[in-house]
Amino acid sequence: MPRAKTIDEVLLALAAILRICKDENSRLGYFPALYRRVTESVKAGIGAGRFEDGARMERLDVAFANRYLEAWDAWRDGRGLSACWRVAFDAGTRWRPLILQHLLCGMNAHINFDLAIAAAETCPGTAIEGLKNDFDEINAVLAALVNPVEQELAEVSPWIGMVEKLGGHAEGAIVSFDIKAARSLAWEQALRLAALQCEGQEVSLALTARGTDAVVAGMGALILHPGPTLQTGLLLVRVREESNAVKVIQALTTPATNGRLA
């Protein structure tokens, strides 16, 4: 698909991916279902004047989204793609990973790898400093989605609460993935990459990206394979999960009301 130029084009592209995943009953639709809701929230925030520079936030959002869209196209076309996205897409072809693990693998690749690159490209050099407040504001956007998504996840994964008993909060039990912490690390990486962008250090940029990709791919592998004891418990959770990908995509797409799907 062509590169998106506006946030509306991003939403259209994500909707197209979701249609493909529904037609194919593919678990690869779980992440874009959630991602489209995040993008809708960012768009609403821009319209409401929530960010210091709405136009800049849209440029960042589009650059960020295009990295996922390009990874999707590369996967579908059988072309080379980053190792961390390959881990996430490969997981979508397997039965065993939980819905939560699919979501975390996508977030791991997109936040821990793509976000810093997109931010540095949007605001190279010292311009990156002016992005900090709006970058941090996204954490509040994401936080507002946590409770609704947890409710919707429980609709299609009724034993997901068991994961907490196996080792803490659901995300924490699976390699301690934390969205706010991931975005904090992405910001530190963005500062480094923005300086290299300004200096025209193409080789250093490429080497930094390659090293980060390898680390993030390893984190994705840990999300999917957290250890034998936890794996056994996760299998019990997985057995009770909804196996129809279309129903899961619909649950993640539809806002919940009082714990039930609207």
C-alpha positions as CSV (number, residue, x, y, z in Angstrom):
1,M,0.0,0.0,0.0
2,P,1.2,3.6,-0.6
3,R,2.8,5.5,2.3
4,A,0.2,7.4,4.4
5,K,0.5,11.2,4.3
6,T,-2.2,12.1,6.8
7,I,-3.6,10.5,10.0
8,D,-6.8,9.8,8.1
9,E,-4.8,7.8,5.5
10,V,-3.3,5.9,8.4
11,L,-6.7,5.0,9.7
12,L,-7.8,3.9,6.2
13,A,-4.7,1.7,5.9
14,L,-5.3,0.1,9.2
15,A,-8.9,-0.6,8.3
16,A,-7.8,-2.2,5.1
17,I,-5.4,-4.5,7.1
18,L,-8.2,-5.4,9.5
19,R,-10.4,-6.4,6.6
20,I,-7.7,-8.7,5.2
21,C,-7.2,-10.2,8.7
22,K,-11.0,-10.8,9.1
23,D,-11.2,-12.4,5.7
24,E,-8.3,-14.7,6.5
25,N,-9.4,-15.2,10.2
26,S,-5.8,-14.1,11.0
27,R,-4.4,-13.5,14.5
28,L,-2.3,-10.8,12.9
29,G,-5.3,-8.5,13.2
30,Y,-5.1,-8.2,16.9
31,F,-2.4,-5.6,17.0
32,P,-3.8,-3.3,14.3
33,A,-7.2,-3.5,15.9
34,L,-5.7,-2.0,19.1
35,Y,-3.4,0.3,17.1
36,R,-6.3,1.8,15.2
37,R,-8.0,2.8,18.4
38,V,-4.8,4.5,19.6
39,T,-4.6,6.4,16.4
40,E,-8.2,7.5,16.6
41,S,-7.4,8.8,20.2
42,V,-4.4,10.7,18.9
43,K,-6.5,12.2,16.1
44,A,-9.2,13.3,18.6
45,G,-6.5,14.8,20.8
46,I,-5.1,16.8,17.9
47,G,-8.5,18.1,17.1
48,A,-9.1,19.0,20.7
49,G,-5.9,21.0,20.9
50,R,-4.4,18.5,23.4
51,F,-0.9,18.8,22.0
52,E,1.4,21.8,21.9
53,D,1.9,21.4,18.1
54,G,-0.9,19.4,16.5
55,A,0.6,19.6,13.0
56,R,3.9,18.2,14.3
57,M,2.1,15.5,16.2
58,E,0.3,14.4,13.0
59,R,3.6,14.2,11.2
60,L,5.0,12.1,14.0
61,D,2.0,9.9,14.1
62,V,2.1,9.3,10.3
63,A,5.8,8.6,10.3
64,F,5.4,6.2,13.2
65,A,2.5,4.4,11.5
66,N,4.2,4.1,8.2
67,R,6.9,2.0,9.8
68,Y,4.3,-0.6,10.8
69,L,2.5,-0.4,7.5
70,E,5.8,-0.9,5.6
71,A,6.6,-3.9,7.9
72,W,3.2,-5.3,7.1
73,D,3.7,-4.9,3.4
74,A,7.1,-6.5,3.5
75,W,5.8,-9.5,5.5
76,R,2.9,-10.0,3.0
77,D,5.2,-9.7,0.0
78,G,7.9,-12.0,1.4
79,R,10.5,-9.2,1.5
80,G,13.1,-8.6,4.1
81,L,12.0,-6.8,7.3
82,S,13.3,-5.9,10.7
83,A,14.0,-8.9,13.0
84,C,11.6,-7.6,15.7
85,W,8.7,-7.3,13.4
86,R,9.4,-10.8,12.0
87,V,9.1,-12.2,15.5
88,A,5.7,-10.5,15.9
89,F,4.4,-11.6,12.5
90,D,5.7,-15.1,12.8
91,A,3.8,-15.4,16.1
92,G,0.6,-14.6,14.3
93,T,0.8,-17.8,12.4
94,R,1.0,-20.0,15.5
95,W,-1.8,-21.2,17.8
96,R,-0.1,-21.1,21.2
97,P,0.6,-17.4,22.0
98,L,-2.1,-15.7,24.0
99,I,-3.9,-12.7,22.6
100,L,-2.0,-10.6,25.1
101,Q,1.3,-12.0,23.9
102,H,0.4,-11.0,20.3
103,L,-0.5,-7.5,21.5
104,L,2.7,-7.1,23.5
105,C,4.9,-8.4,20.6
106,G,3.4,-5.8,18.3
107,M,3.9,-3.0,20.9
108,N,7.4,-4.2,21.6
109,A,8.4,-3.9,18.0
110,H,6.5,-0.6,17.4
111,I,7.5,1.3,20.5
112,N,10.9,-0.1,21.3
113,F,12.1,0.0,17.7
114,D,10.0,2.2,15.5
115,L,9.1,5.1,17.8
116,A,12.6,6.5,18.3
117,I,13.4,6.3,14.6
118,A,10.1,8.1,13.7
119,A,10.6,10.8,16.4
120,A,14.2,11.5,15.3
121,E,13.2,11.7,11.6
122,T,10.3,14.1,12.5
123,C,12.5,16.3,14.7
124,P,16.2,15.9,13.8
125,G,18.9,17.6,15.8
126,T,18.0,20.0,18.6
127,A,14.4,20.2,17.3
128,I,13.8,16.9,19.2
129,E,13.8,18.8,22.5
130,G,10.7,20.7,21.6
131,L,8.8,17.4,21.1
132,K,9.2,16.2,24.7
133,N,5.9,17.5,26.2
134,D,3.8,16.2,23.3
135,F,5.8,12.9,23.3
136,D,5.0,12.5,27.0
137,E,1.3,13.4,26.5
138,I,0.9,10.2,24.4
139,N,1.4,8.3,27.7
140,A,-1.9,9.8,29.0
141,V,-3.6,8.8,25.7
142,L,-2.5,5.3,26.1
143,A,-3.3,5.1,29.8
144,A,-6.9,6.1,29.0
145,L,-7.2,2.9,26.9
146,V,-5.8,0.5,29.5
147,N,-9.0,-0.3,31.4
148,P,-11.3,-0.6,28.4
149,V,-8.9,-2.9,26.7
150,E,-8.5,-5.1,29.8
151,Q,-12.3,-5.5,29.9
152,E,-12.4,-6.4,26.3
153,L,-9.5,-8.8,26.7
154,A,-11.4,-10.6,29.5
155,E,-14.3,-11.1,27.1
156,V,-12.2,-13.3,24.8
157,S,-9.7,-14.6,27.3
158,P,-11.7,-15.4,30.4
159,W,-8.8,-16.9,32.3
160,I,-6.4,-14.0,31.7
161,G,-6.6,-13.1,35.3
162,M,-4.8,-16.3,36.1
163,V,-1.6,-14.7,34.6
164,E,-1.5,-12.3,37.6
165,K,-1.4,-15.3,40.0
166,L,1.4,-16.8,38.0
167,G,3.7,-13.8,38.4
168,G,2.2,-10.4,38.9
169,H,0.3,-8.1,36.6
170,A,-0.4,-9.7,33.2
171,E,2.1,-7.5,31.3
172,G,4.6,-7.8,34.1
173,A,4.4,-11.6,34.2
174,I,5.3,-11.7,30.5
175,V,8.8,-10.2,30.5
176,S,7.8,-7.1,32.5
177,F,6.7,-5.2,29.4
178,D,5.6,-1.7,30.5
179,I,4.3,0.8,27.9
180,K,5.4,3.9,29.8
181,A,8.9,2.5,30.4
182,A,9.1,1.5,26.8
183,R,8.2,5.0,25.7
184,S,10.8,6.5,28.1
185,L,13.5,4.3,26.6
186,A,12.3,5.2,23.1
187,W,12.7,8.9,24.0
188,E,16.3,8.4,25.1
189,Q,17.0,6.5,21.9
190,A,15.3,9.3,19.9
191,L,17.7,11.9,21.4
192,R,20.7,9.9,20.3
193,L,19.2,9.3,16.8
194,A,18.2,12.9,16.3
195,A,21.8,14.0,17.0
196,L,23.1,11.5,14.4
197,Q,20.4,12.7,11.9
198,C,21.6,16.3,12.3
199,E,25.2,15.3,11.8
200,G,24.4,13.2,8.7
201,Q,25.9,10.1,10.3
202,E,24.1,7.6,8.0
203,V,26.4,4.7,8.8
204,S,26.1,5.2,12.6
205,L,22.3,5.5,12.2
206,A,22.1,2.2,10.3
207,L,24.4,0.4,12.9
208,T,22.4,1.8,15.8
209,A,19.1,0.7,14.2
210,R,20.5,-2.7,13.5
211,G,21.7,-3.2,17.1
212,T,18.4,-2.0,18.5
213,D,16.5,-4.3,16.2
214,A,18.4,-7.3,17.5
215,V,17.8,-6.4,21.1
216,V,14.1,-5.8,20.5
217,A,13.7,-9.0,18.6
218,G,15.2,-10.8,21.7
219,M,12.7,-9.1,23.9
220,G,9.9,-10.3,21.6
221,A,11.2,-13.8,21.9
222,L,11.1,-13.5,25.7
223,I,7.5,-12.3,25.5
224,L,6.5,-15.4,23.6
225,H,8.7,-17.8,25.6
226,P,8.9,-16.5,29.2
227,G,10.0,-19.8,30.8
228,P,8.8,-23.3,31.3
229,T,6.8,-22.7,34.5
230,L,5.0,-19.7,33.2
231,Q,4.5,-21.4,29.8
232,T,2.5,-24.2,31.4
233,G,0.2,-21.7,33.1
234,L,-0.2,-19.7,29.9
235,L,-1.2,-22.8,28.1
236,L,-4.2,-23.2,30.5
237,V,-5.2,-19.6,29.8
238,R,-4.8,-20.1,26.0
239,V,-7.1,-23.2,26.0
240,R,-9.9,-21.0,27.4
241,E,-9.3,-18.2,24.9
242,E,-11.6,-17.4,21.9
243,S,-9.9,-19.1,18.9
244,N,-12.0,-17.3,16.2
245,A,-9.7,-14.4,15.2
246,V,-12.6,-12.4,13.8
247,K,-14.4,-12.4,17.1
248,V,-11.2,-11.3,18.9
249,I,-10.6,-8.5,16.4
250,Q,-14.2,-7.3,16.9
251,A,-13.8,-7.4,20.7
252,L,-10.6,-5.3,20.5
253,T,-12.2,-2.9,18.1
254,T,-15.5,-2.3,20.0
255,P,-15.4,-0.2,23.1
256,A,-16.6,-2.0,26.2
257,T,-19.3,-0.6,28.6
258,N,-19.3,-1.8,32.2
259,G,-17.2,-4.8,31.4
260,R,-19.4,-5.9,28.5
261,L,-19.0,-5.2,24.8
262,A,-21.0,-2.2,23.6
